[in-house]
Amino acid sequence: MTQLGKPPGDDNQIRHGCEQAGCPPASKPWVLAAAIIGSSMAFIDGTVVNVALPAIQADLHATAFQAQWVVESYALFLAALLLVGGSLGDHFGRRKIFAIGVALFAFASVGCALAGDVQQLILARAVQGIGGALLVPGSLALISASFAEKERGRAIGTWSGWSGITAAIGPVAGGFLVDHYSWIWAFLVNVPMAVIVLLIVWRHVPESRGGDAAAELDLWGAALATIALGGVVYGFIEAPTQGWTSPAVSGALVACVVASIAFVVVELRVRSPMLPLSMLRIGNFGGANLLTLLLYAALGGGLYFFPLNMIQVQGYSATVAGAALLPFILIMFAFSGWAGQLVDRFGSRLPLVVGPSIAAVGFALFAVPGVGANYWTAFFPAVVVLGLGMTITVAPLTTTVMNAVGPESAGIASGVNNAVSRAASVLAIAVFGVVMAWAFDTRLGEGLRDIGASAETTVFLEAQRSQLAGAMLPAGVDAAAGAALRQTVNASFVSGFRWVMLICAGLALVSALSAWVLIGRRPRTAPVSADG
């Protein structure tokens, strides 16, 4: 999922993660600082890498599908292991697991910076994802364990405020580093942050465990979730190059189906499941998570391609591309408090129908601009409308998730919703990559015929299809022919981008429809035990 805003449920993981507060008063500011800086590492990484992808693709001579893996390898392990990462903190100690996650994230960041080829970068990103799955829930749980309930609101506000600032500054700073230095600094910036966090943790953060520390860890569930997500992601990313009938692709999809079925069986039988399936039978909770799946698939999958469009097609710098979504973030930051009151005034259903419907209009507006579009007249309106739609949606969605279950299940409910939002983005980037490849290939063939490209030029560019908008032009063509070929390549990418954004608009509308059908007019509380 894009880190334009925190996934639904993050704040509630702080509120409901633990009711103990044995932290000395002098340590509390340090705990908050460690949680903010630790979370910022993951937030910055989630936004900066998309902006850095064109430079990474060019420097490492990667295909567009390998560039997808740079994002997906991180997001896959983060999504699949997020819930078990929180359980590990409850089981072995939040301070310990958080520190391990920070150290692993920093180690993997160095590996990313030192990667000599795209395969090494993908592997390092996967390790980063594992580290993120340990530090993200750990940072939230540390606040919950260290602040009493009457103090927690202020801590939540401070953490949320700094998270918003991080989400706004991260892509711009990352784009500046890419433009003026190198994409490797987008990863190395994590190292000094990690050192600061580890020093704070070592000296000032007390250890704590959850009330269910003795509960069994659902390692089988985590392994099967990883295989299921990994199988479908591999299948859809590799299908455009290897073909749907290749043994690797078909085998990955079969493994996804088998692992998914096995995951359901395990979660129904294990004593402490990472995903209590019984919770999904609660009308508002199941409906809210279906909405999350659809809407965050559109958000994460669609906006993955936006920086590529801005940089490779429209010709903007990485810094400008990083700043392009700032209005989105500022709108969410400015109006999140107002949006949080909508459920109290109108119930859950109305804002969860209106918000995604407005977001659908925003996605549709992204499909309008062509090649050579001006940001302010072409993309800015889309960013603003999408930001307004998501602002109306996110706070009511979180409230609906938490009100659907009892207080004893609130932590698991928010964790499940968070994991669903991240998994949705992982799946969408893979699936939309297939749509982009199909539309790009179709439009490229038509465009080359329209401009009368020679057979040699056509063969050369068809061999470059896996680069998408990063495709190189054949050597020796004159300026006029080169301009026509580049226009054809860019128009082919825009054709795929339009398809992706229109699908996103459709997903947003379906998510609004799901809210209308499945979400009650007023929040309903249905206490359910965490173990189903």
N, C-alpha and C positions, 0 to 999 in steps of 0.2 A: 504494500500500500504506500502511496505517496505520503510523505510526512508533512504535507501542507497544513495539516491539523492533526492533533493526536487522535488515534483511533478511538471510536466510541468505547467508553468503559474505563479508560486509563485513570481518570480522577477517582473513580469509584473503587479501583483496586487499592488506592491509598486509603480511602475512607473505611473500607471494610476488610482490609487484609489482616488486621489484628487489633485487639482491644487492649493490649498491654502497653505500658509506657514506663519502662524502668530505666529510661535514659537520663543521666545527670543533666541538669539545666545547662551547664556550661558546654555540653557536647552537642546540644540540639542545633545550634547554628552550623556546626561542622557537618552534622548528619545531612542537613538540608543542602549544604554546599556540595557534598559528595554526590547526593542524589541528582542535583541539578546538572553538575558537570558530567556525571556519568551518563545521564539520559541525553545530554546534548551531543555526546559522541555519536550515539546511534541516530539521533535526529539529523545531525549534520550529514552523516554518511548516507542516510536515506535520500537526501535531496541533492547533494553535491555530485554524486556519481552520475546521475542522469545528465547533468550539465557537462560533465567531463567526458561522456561517452564518445562524441565525435573525435576528440583529440586522442582518446585511447584507441579508437578504431583505426585512426590514421597511423599513429606511432607503432602499434603492434601488428599492423596489417591484418586486422581482424575482419571477418565478415559481419554483416548486420546481425546474423543469428548468434555468432559468438559474442557479440556485444550484448545481446539479450541475456546470455548466460552470465555475464559479469554482474548484471542486476539480479537475475533469478537465483543464482547459487546462494547469494546472501539471503534473499527474501525467503527462499524455500526453507532453509534450516531455521531461520528465525520464526517463521509461521508454524512449522511443524513441532518445534521444541519449546515454544513459548510457555505453554501450560506446564510441561514437566520441569522447565527451568524454575518456575515459581514453587513447585513442589519440592525441588531439591533444596531451595532456601529454607523452607519450613522444616525439612528433614535434617539437614546437616548444619544449618546456621545461615541466616541471611547475610551477615557480614562476610562470612567465608566465601559463599557462592558468588556474591556480588563482586568481591575482590578478584576471584578467579575469572569471572566474566570480563572484568575490565582489563586484566592482564592478558587474557587470551585475545581480546579485541585489539589491544595495542600491538601484540606480537603479530597478529594477522595483518594489521595495517602496514607494518614494516614489510611483511611479505608481499603485500600488494604493490608497495612502492618499488621494491626490488625485482618485481616480476620481469623476466626477460622475454616472455611471450604470453599470449592470451590464455593459454592453458594453465600456466602458473598463476596468473591473476585470478582466474576462475576458482582454482583450488584455494587460494588465499582468501577469497571472498566467502567461500563456503565456511572456512574456519571463523571468519568474522561473524557470520550468521550464528554459529554456535555460541560464540562469546556474547553476541547480542541477546540471545535467548536466555542467558544467565544474568546479564546485567540489567536488562530492561525491567523485568518484574522485580528484581532485587532492589533496584533504586526506589521503586514505589513502596515496596514492603518495608524498607528501612524507615521511611517517613511514618508509616502506620505504626511501626513498633516503637518509635521513639517519641511520638507526640500523643498526649492524651486527647480524648475526643474534643474537649473544649478548645484545645490549641490547634487541632488538625485543620480547621477551616482556613486559618491564616497561612499555615504551611502549604496547604493545597494551592491557595491563591498565589503565593510566592513562586512555587514550583511551576504552576501553569503560566504565570506571567513570563518567567524566564524561558519557558519552553516556547512560548509564542515569539519572543525576541529571537531565539535561536532559529526557529523555523523561517523567520524573515531574513535574518542576516546570513545564515548558512549558505544558501545558493548564490547570493551575490558575492560573498567572500570567496567561495569556491570558484566561481566564474572568473574573478579577478586573478586568483592564483593560476588558473589554467591559461588565461590570456597572457599574463606577464611572466610566468615562470614555467611551470610544468604541471601536468595532471597528477604527478606523483605527490605533490604537496597537498593535494586534497586528501590523501591518506596519511601523510606524515604529520599533519596537524593534530591527529589523534594522540600522538605519542606524548607530548608534554602535558596534554590534558589528562591522560591516563596516569602519568607520574604524580601529578598533583592529587588526583583522586586516591591513589593507593597510599600516599603519605597521610592524607586526611583519615582514611579508613584505619590505617595502622595505629595512629596516635589518638584518635578522638571518637571513633564509632564503636559502641558496645555491641556485643553479640546478642542475637535473639533468635528464637525459633517459633514456629507457628503452633497453634493448639493441636493440629493434627500431625505433629512431628513424627509420631509413631506409625502413621498410616503408610501402607505399602506404596512404593513408587510404581507408576504404570509405565514401565519401560517398554513392555510389548506394545502398548498403545502408541507410544512415541515413535518406536521403530516402524510400525505399520503405517502411521500417518506420514512419516518421511518417505517411505517407499511409494505410497499411493500418490502423494503430491509430486514426488520426483518422477514417477512413471509418466504421469500425464504431461508434466512440463517437458520432459525429454522428448516424448512422442510428438508434441505439437511444435516444438522448436526445431527439431531435426527433420520433420516430415518434408518441408519445402526443399531441402537439399538431398536427403537420402531417399525420399519417396515413402508413401504410406505403407507399401507392401514390403519394405526392407525388413530383414529379421530384427534389427535393433529397434526400429520404431514399433513394429507390431508387438515385439516382445515386451517393450516398455509399457505399452497400453494394456496388454494382458496382465502384466505385473500390477498395474494400477488397479484394475478391476478386482483381481484376487486379493490384493492388500486392503482394498476398501471394504470388501465383504468380511475379511478376517478382522479388520478393525472394529466393525460393528459388533461382531460376535464377541470379541474380547471385551469391549466396553460394556456389553450387557452382562458379562459374567464376572469381571474383575471386581474386587471389593472396593477399591478406591479408583474409579475411572478418571482419566484426565478430561474426558468429555462425558458428563452424565447425560445420556441420551433421553432419560425421562424428562429432563427439563425442557426439551424441545417440544414436548406435548402440551406445554402451557401455551395457550393461544397467543397472548401478547409477546411472550418470550420467543416462541417459534417464528411469529410474524416479524418481529423486530430483527431477528437474525437472518431471515430470508431477505428482508429489505437491505440489511447490511451487506449480504453477499452480492446482491445485484448492483447496488449503488456504488460500493467500493470497488467492485470489478470495473465499472465504468470509470471511476475516478483514477484508480491506480493504473489500469491498462491504457486508458486513453491518454492521460497526461505523460505517460512514458515517452510517447512519440512527439510531444510538443517541443521539448528542447532540440530534438533532432531536426524538426521542421524549421525552427527559428535559426539554428546555426547553419545547417547544411543546405537548406533550400532558400530561406529568406536572406541569408548572409549576415545575420547579426553576430556579435561577439558572444563569447560564453558569459561574460559579465552581464550583458543585456538580457540574455536568455535566462540567467539566474534571477534577474530582477523582474522578469515578465509576469510572474505570478504573485508579486508583492501585493497588488490590490486585493487578491483573493485572501491572503493572510491577514491583511489589515482589516478587511470587512469582518472576518470571523473574530478577530481580536476585539474590535470595537463593539460588535453587536451580540457577542456570545451571552452576556448577562441578560440582555433583553430576550434573546431566544430561549434562555433557560426558564423564563416565566410563562412560555406559551402553553405548556402542558397544564399548568394550574388554571389558566384562563379558558382554554379551549378543549382540554383533553388531549389524548395522544394522537388520535386519528388525523385530525385536521392538519396540524403542522407536518405530519409524516406523509401526507398526500400532497400538500402545497409545496413543501420544500423540494422533494425530488422532481416534481413537475417543473418548477422553475429551473432546477439544475438541468433538466432535459433540454430546455430552451437554450441554456448556456452551451451545452455540448453541440447542439445543432448549429449555433452561431460559429463554432470553431470550424465547421465544415464549409463555410462560405468563402473565406479568402483563397486566392490562387497564388501563383508564384509572383514574387515581388511585392507582397502586401505590406502596407504600412501598419505598424503595431497599433498605433492609437486609434485608427479608424477601423481596422480589421479584427485584431485580437483582443484589444482592451475591452470592448463591450462584452465579448464572450467571457472573459475572465471575471468581470464584475457580476454578470448575471449568474455565472456558476458559483461564485463566492457567496452571493446572496442566497441561492438555493441551498447550498451546503450549510450555511449559517443557520437557516431556519430548521434544518434537519438534525444536525449533530447533537445539540443539547437535548431536544425532546427525545431523540433516539436513545441516548444514554439513560435518561430518566425512565423511559418506557421499559428498558431492559431491567433496571434495578427495581422498579415498582412491580414487575411481573413475578418476582420471587420474594421469599422472606429474607429478613436481615441475615440469617445464618447461612444463606446461599449466595449472598450478594457478591462476595469476592470471586467465587467460581463463575457466577453469571457474567461479571464484567470481563473476566479472563477469557471465557468462551467467546464473547462478542468481539473482543480484541483480536483473538486468533482467527475468527471468521473473516474479519476485515482484512487482515494481512494475507490469509490464504486466498481470498477473492482476488487481490491484486496479483499474486503469483500466478494464478490460473489465467487471469485475463491477459497479462502480458504475453504468455505463451500462445493463447488462442488468437489474440489480435495479430500476433506475428504472422500467422498463417494467412489471415485476411489481407494484411499489408503485402505479403509476398505475392498472393494471387492477383490483387489489383495492380500492383507495380508491374508485374510481368505482362499482364494483359495490355495495360496502357503503353508500356515501353514498346511492345511489338507493333501496336497501331501507330505510335508516334514515329518510329523509325521508318515505317512504310510511307507515312504522310510526307516526311521530309526527303524521301528518296535516298536514304542512306545506302551506301554500297554494301555488297555482300560481306566484304571483309570487316567493315565497320560494325555491321549487324552482328556478326559472329563474335567480334571482340566485346561488344557491350552485353550481349547475352551471356557471355562468360563472366561478366561483372555483376550479374543480377543480384548475387548474394550480398553485394555491398550496398544495395538500395541507393539512397541519395549520395552515398560516399563513393560511387562508382567512378573509376578513372576513365578519361577519354583516350582514344588511340593516339599514338604519337604521329606527328606529321600532318595533322589536319590544319587547314587554314583557319583564320580567326572567325570568319563567318560560319563555316561548318561547325567549328567548335562551339560557338554560341548556340547554334541550333540544336546540337546534340545535348549540351548542358541544359537547355530549356526543356528538352524532351525528357531527360532523366528527372529533372525537378518536377515537371508536371506529372510524371509517373508516381513519384512519391506523394504528391499532393492528392492524387486520385486515391491512393491507399489510405492516406490520412483522413480524407473525407468519409470513406467507408467506415473506418474505425470510429470516427466521431458520431456518425449517424447510428451506428450500433450502440454506442454509449448512450445516446439520447433515447434509444429504444429501451435499453436496460433501465435507465432512470424512470421512464414512464411505467415500465412493468413493476418496478419497485414501489412506485406510488400506488399502482393498482393493488399490489399485495398488501399494502398498508390499509387501503380502503376495505379489503375483504377480511383481513386477519386481525387487525388491531381494533380493540374496543374503543368506544368513544371516550370512556374514562379509564384511568389506570386501574388495573385489577391486581390485587396481591394474592398470590397463591403459594404459600410456603411449601418448599420442597427441600428435602434433605440433600446434601451435596452428593451422597452416594446413591441417590435415586430411590 
